[in-house]
Amino acid sequence: MFQPTKAPITLTEAAAARVRELVAKSGEEGVLGLRVGVKNTGCSGLSYIVEYAKERKKFEDVVEDKGVTLFIDPTAVMFILGAEMDYKEDKMFSGFVFNNPNETGRCGCGESFSVAAAKG
């Protein structure tokens, strides 16, 4: 029997509301949603990237949840699988926050994270 696969990332209501707002205010034609990825940087090795997406790139996972669309960069899936994307706003910070069970460390400033190497 066919079992649907679990989305690589989930969104909170706050994150979905912020994605809707960003897409609506993008000012760019053809924006379909946001792309989530990771890049090598910072003290701990990796940081999250969130950018506008105008098309689905080859091999990307697409997450459609709470009325928004996220495109997941295929090189990021193994680092964010099972993560929850949230949006926080207070006097000192506003932005997307990732609650990621794969993280094994985070730098003191919160800009980058690390994951344990796979054991083979």
Secondary structure, 3 states (H helix, E strand, C coil): CCCCCCCCEEECHHHHHHHHHHHHCCCCCCCCEEEEEEEEECCCEEEEEEEEECCCCCCCEEEEECCEEEEECCCCHHHHCCEEEEEEECCCCEEEEEECCCEEEECCCCCCEEECCCCC
